[in-house]
Amino acid sequence: MPERHQLKFYQADVFTSLPFGGNPVAVFPEAQGLDDDQLQQIAREMNLSETVFVLPPTDPAAVVRLRIFTPTQEIPFAGHPVLGTFYVLAQLGLIAITDGVTRVMQECNIGLFPVEIHAQEGLITRVVMTQPKPLFLGPVEEADDLFDIAKALGLSKNQIVDTNRPVMVVSTGLPVLIVPVRTLTAVRSIVPDAAAIVEVCGRVGANGIMVFTSVTVEDHATVHARMFAPSIGILEDPATGSASGAMGAYLVHNGLVEVGPMTELVVEQGYEIARPSRILVQVESEDDAIQTVKVGGQCVMMVKGTLAF
């Protein structure tokens, strides 16, 4: 028999302090020598929303380079895969950390971005990433578009327009369609139509739909959200760091939360698919302009294994 590859991998739950919550990510710390087809096949085999392959950086300012794959395609940037990867690397001792905050640079397909690893008495308490500055790609206002968005989610148009909040495409690395919904009951009742969501997202230039309401399950949360991205192979995501960064920027940009030099928000997500998640978003502003968006959370190591192929 031909010699088989033996690749160690780790799986962590991200945006949770408890096992079986948050969003799982598979991390392959030593992915050198694999071609693009192999990376995609492995991601399809892992069958998680994202799988991360760690490579040596091409820029000496970064400690590692990350390539991120969904089961169907490579994506240039994401939130929970980055946080989970740096949690795993730090847990394995592949990144040296100290108590307090260890700041390193990651390289991904859209550039270099800081990652902060918070630790206390040797235990990692939080991982935080800085995202690209937000781009507000315009409100979606046409009645036909709003009707189609509502229909794709199994909602009436009034459940969206009665919020008097804009439907808007926002990007902090990946463009997402932010859709406000009037009640928690309506958000929890959504039955997504994958084909219709793909069509609507293609029309407005988004990778997915982030639905939210200001009525939350937990008292500490700012918004309750659900994320649907079938166009990149994810029908519903339990916790979405990139979209939560866009959500925080949307809320600050539209004055829907109390805004200061540092605005902190909590996005709760994943409740409808039994993976409750807590995502911390920090939006730094100066002279009414957003300067920085950071997204962070806790992680839990879940799986250590070897993939043979």
C-alpha positions as CSV (number, residue, x, y, z in Angstrom):
1,M,0.0,0.0,0.0
2,P,1.2,3.5,-0.7
3,E,2.4,5.5,2.4
4,R,-0.5,7.5,3.9
5,H,-0.4,11.1,5.2
6,Q,-0.7,11.3,8.9
7,L,-1.9,14.8,10.0
8,K,-2.5,15.9,13.6
9,F,-5.6,18.0,14.1
10,Y,-7.4,19.7,16.9
11,Q,-11.0,20.8,17.3
12,A,-12.1,23.6,19.6
13,D,-15.4,25.1,20.4
14,V,-15.2,28.9,20.0
15,F,-17.3,31.6,21.7
16,T,-18.2,29.4,24.6
17,S,-16.9,28.5,28.0
18,L,-18.7,25.1,28.0
19,P,-18.1,22.0,25.8
20,F,-20.7,21.5,23.0
21,G,-21.5,25.2,22.8
22,G,-20.2,27.8,20.4
23,N,-18.9,27.1,16.9
24,P,-16.5,24.2,16.4
25,V,-13.4,24.6,14.2
26,A,-10.9,22.1,13.1
27,V,-7.2,23.2,13.1
28,F,-4.3,21.5,11.3
29,P,-1.2,23.1,12.8
30,E,1.2,21.6,10.2
31,A,-0.3,21.9,6.8
32,Q,2.8,22.3,4.7
33,G,3.0,20.3,1.5
34,L,-0.7,19.9,0.9
35,D,-2.2,21.1,-2.4
36,D,-5.4,23.1,-2.8
37,D,-7.4,20.0,-3.7
38,Q,-6.2,18.2,-0.6
39,L,-7.1,21.1,1.6
40,Q,-10.6,21.3,0.2
41,Q,-11.1,17.5,0.5
42,I,-10.0,17.6,4.2
43,A,-12.4,20.5,4.9
44,R,-15.2,18.6,3.3
45,E,-14.3,15.5,5.4
46,M,-14.3,17.5,8.6
47,N,-17.7,18.9,7.6
48,L,-17.6,21.9,10.0
49,S,-18.4,25.4,9.0
50,E,-14.7,26.1,8.7
51,T,-11.4,24.2,8.9
52,V,-8.1,26.0,9.3
53,F,-4.7,25.1,7.9
54,V,-1.7,26.7,9.5
55,L,1.3,27.5,7.3
56,P,4.6,29.5,7.7
57,P,4.0,33.2,7.1
58,T,5.1,34.9,3.9
59,D,5.4,38.2,5.9
60,P,8.0,38.1,8.7
61,A,5.7,40.4,10.8
62,A,3.3,37.5,11.3
63,V,3.7,34.4,13.4
64,V,1.7,32.1,11.1
65,R,-0.4,32.2,7.9
66,L,-3.9,30.8,7.9
67,R,-5.9,29.4,5.1
68,I,-9.6,28.9,5.9
69,F,-11.9,26.5,4.1
70,T,-15.7,25.8,4.4
71,P,-16.8,22.4,3.1
72,T,-17.3,23.9,-0.3
73,Q,-14.7,26.7,-0.8
74,E,-11.8,28.7,0.6
75,I,-12.7,32.0,2.1
76,P,-10.4,34.9,2.6
77,F,-11.3,35.8,6.2
78,A,-13.4,34.7,9.1
79,G,-13.8,35.2,12.8
80,H,-14.2,32.1,14.9
81,P,-11.6,30.1,12.9
82,V,-9.0,32.7,13.7
83,L,-9.8,32.8,17.4
84,G,-10.0,29.0,17.6
85,T,-6.7,28.5,15.8
86,F,-4.8,30.9,18.0
87,Y,-6.3,29.3,21.1
88,V,-5.1,25.9,19.9
89,L,-1.7,27.1,19.0
90,A,-1.3,28.7,22.4
91,Q,-2.6,25.6,24.2
92,L,0.0,23.5,22.3
93,G,2.8,25.9,23.2
94,L,3.4,26.8,19.5
95,I,2.9,30.4,20.4
96,A,4.5,31.6,23.6
97,I,2.1,33.5,25.9
98,T,2.5,35.3,29.2
99,D,-0.1,36.3,31.8
100,G,-1.9,39.4,30.7
101,V,-2.2,40.0,27.0
102,T,0.1,38.5,24.3
103,R,-0.3,40.3,21.0
104,V,0.8,38.7,17.8
105,M,0.1,39.2,14.1
106,Q,-1.7,36.7,11.8
107,E,-1.5,36.6,8.0
108,C,-4.6,35.6,6.1
109,N,-5.7,36.0,2.5
110,I,-6.7,39.7,3.0
111,G,-3.6,40.8,4.9
112,L,-2.1,41.1,8.4
113,F,-4.2,41.6,11.5
114,P,-3.5,41.6,15.2
115,V,-4.6,38.8,17.6
116,E,-4.6,39.2,21.4
117,I,-4.4,36.2,23.6
118,H,-5.5,36.9,27.2
119,A,-4.2,34.6,29.9
120,Q,-4.4,34.5,33.7
121,E,-2.2,32.1,35.8
122,G,-1.3,30.2,32.6
123,L,-4.9,29.7,31.5
124,I,-6.2,31.3,28.3
125,T,-9.3,33.4,29.2
126,R,-10.1,35.0,25.9
127,V,-8.8,35.4,22.3
128,V,-9.5,38.7,20.5
129,M,-9.0,39.6,16.9
130,T,-8.9,43.0,15.1
131,Q,-11.0,43.0,11.9
132,P,-10.7,45.3,8.9
133,K,-12.3,48.7,9.1
134,P,-16.0,48.4,8.3
135,L,-17.4,49.1,4.9
136,F,-21.1,50.1,4.7
137,L,-22.1,49.0,1.3
138,G,-25.5,50.6,1.2
139,P,-29.0,50.1,2.5
140,V,-31.4,47.7,0.8
141,E,-34.6,49.7,0.4
142,E,-36.4,48.4,-2.7
143,A,-39.8,46.9,-1.7
144,D,-39.2,43.8,-3.9
145,D,-35.8,43.1,-2.4
146,L,-37.2,43.4,1.2
147,F,-40.1,41.1,0.2
148,D,-37.7,38.5,-1.2
149,I,-35.4,38.8,1.9
150,A,-38.4,38.2,4.2
151,K,-39.7,35.3,2.1
152,A,-36.3,33.6,2.1
153,L,-36.4,33.7,5.8
154,G,-40.0,32.5,6.1
155,L,-41.1,35.9,7.5
156,S,-43.6,38.6,6.5
157,K,-42.1,41.8,5.2
158,N,-43.7,43.8,8.1
159,Q,-41.6,41.9,10.6
160,I,-38.6,43.6,9.1
161,V,-39.8,47.0,8.0
162,D,-41.8,47.7,11.2
163,T,-38.4,47.8,13.1
164,N,-37.7,51.2,11.4
165,R,-34.1,50.1,11.2
166,P,-32.1,49.8,7.9
167,V,-31.5,46.5,6.1
168,M,-27.8,47.0,5.1
169,V,-24.8,45.2,3.6
170,V,-21.8,45.7,5.9
171,S,-18.3,44.2,5.7
172,T,-15.5,43.8,8.2
173,G,-13.7,41.3,6.0
174,L,-16.7,39.5,4.5
175,P,-19.9,41.3,3.3
176,V,-23.0,40.3,5.2
177,L,-26.6,41.4,4.9
178,I,-27.8,42.7,8.3
179,V,-31.5,42.3,8.7
180,P,-33.4,43.6,11.7
181,V,-36.5,41.7,12.9
182,R,-39.1,43.0,15.3
183,T,-39.4,40.2,17.9
184,L,-37.4,37.3,19.3
185,T,-40.3,35.0,18.5
186,A,-40.1,35.9,14.8
187,V,-36.3,35.4,14.8
188,R,-36.6,32.0,16.5
189,S,-39.4,30.9,14.0
190,I,-37.3,31.5,10.9
191,V,-37.1,28.5,8.5
192,P,-34.5,29.4,6.0
193,D,-34.9,28.7,2.2
194,A,-31.3,28.0,1.2
195,A,-31.8,28.6,-2.5
196,A,-33.7,31.8,-2.0
197,I,-31.0,33.1,0.4
198,V,-28.3,32.3,-2.2
199,E,-30.2,34.3,-4.8
200,V,-30.8,37.3,-2.5
201,C,-27.3,37.4,-1.3
202,G,-26.0,37.2,-4.9
203,R,-28.2,40.1,-5.8
204,V,-27.0,42.4,-3.0
205,G,-23.4,41.2,-2.9
206,A,-23.3,39.5,0.5
207,N,-22.0,36.1,1.6
208,G,-24.9,35.5,4.1
209,I,-27.7,37.0,6.1
210,M,-27.3,38.0,9.7
211,V,-30.8,38.4,11.3
212,F,-31.0,40.1,14.7
213,T,-33.4,41.4,17.3
214,S,-32.7,43.6,20.3
215,V,-34.9,41.3,22.4
216,T,-32.5,38.7,23.9
217,V,-32.6,35.4,25.8
218,E,-29.8,36.4,28.2
219,D,-29.8,39.7,30.1
220,H,-26.2,40.4,29.3
221,A,-26.7,40.3,25.6
222,T,-27.2,43.3,23.3
223,V,-28.7,41.4,20.4
224,H,-30.0,37.9,19.5
225,A,-28.8,36.8,16.1
226,R,-28.9,34.0,13.5
227,M,-26.6,33.7,10.6
228,F,-27.4,31.9,7.3
229,A,-24.7,31.5,4.6
230,P,-25.7,28.6,2.2
231,S,-23.8,30.3,-0.6
232,I,-20.5,29.3,1.1
233,G,-21.8,25.9,2.3
234,I,-23.2,26.9,5.7
235,L,-27.0,26.8,6.1
236,E,-26.9,28.1,9.7
237,D,-23.8,29.1,11.6
238,P,-23.7,28.7,15.5
239,A,-21.4,31.7,16.0
240,T,-20.0,34.1,13.4
241,G,-17.2,36.4,14.3
242,S,-16.9,38.2,11.0
243,A,-20.7,38.9,10.9
244,S,-20.7,39.9,14.6
245,G,-18.0,42.5,13.9
246,A,-20.2,43.8,11.0
247,M,-23.2,43.8,13.3
248,G,-21.4,45.8,16.0
249,A,-20.3,48.3,13.3
250,Y,-23.9,48.5,12.0
251,L,-25.3,49.2,15.4
252,V,-22.8,51.9,16.1
253,H,-23.0,53.5,12.6
254,N,-26.8,53.7,12.9
255,G,-26.8,55.0,16.5
256,L,-28.8,51.9,17.6
257,V,-26.8,51.6,20.8
258,E,-25.2,54.1,23.2
259,V,-22.0,55.0,21.5
260,G,-18.8,56.1,23.2
261,P,-15.1,56.0,22.4
262,M,-15.2,52.3,23.1
263,T,-18.6,50.6,22.6
264,E,-18.9,47.1,23.9
265,L,-21.6,44.8,22.7
266,V,-22.5,41.1,23.2
267,V,-24.0,39.1,20.4
268,E,-25.9,35.9,21.4
269,Q,-26.2,33.3,18.7
270,G,-26.7,29.6,18.1
271,Y,-29.6,29.0,20.5
272,E,-31.9,27.7,17.8
273,I,-29.4,24.9,16.9
274,A,-28.5,24.0,20.4
275,R,-25.0,25.6,20.4
276,P,-25.4,28.8,22.5
277,S,-22.6,31.3,21.8
278,R,-21.5,34.6,23.4
279,I,-19.5,36.9,21.1
280,L,-17.9,40.1,22.5
281,V,-17.6,43.0,20.1
282,Q,-15.7,46.2,20.7
283,V,-16.0,49.2,18.4
284,E,-13.6,52.0,18.9
285,S,-14.7,55.4,17.5
286,E,-13.1,58.8,17.2
287,D,-14.9,62.0,15.9
288,D,-18.0,59.9,15.0
289,A,-15.9,57.6,12.8
290,I,-15.3,54.0,13.5
291,Q,-11.6,53.3,13.8
292,T,-11.3,49.7,15.0
293,V,-13.6,46.6,15.3
294,K,-12.5,43.8,17.6
295,V,-14.2,40.5,18.2
296,G,-13.4,38.1,21.0
297,G,-14.5,35.2,23.1
298,Q,-13.7,32.1,25.1
299,C,-12.7,28.7,23.7
300,V,-12.7,25.1,24.8
301,M,-10.5,22.3,23.4
302,M,-12.7,19.3,22.4
303,V,-10.8,16.9,20.1
304,K,-7.2,15.8,19.5
305,G,-6.7,13.4,16.6
306,T,-4.9,12.2,13.5
307,L,-6.3,12.3,10.0
308,A,-4.9,9.5,7.8
309,F,-5.3,9.7,4.0
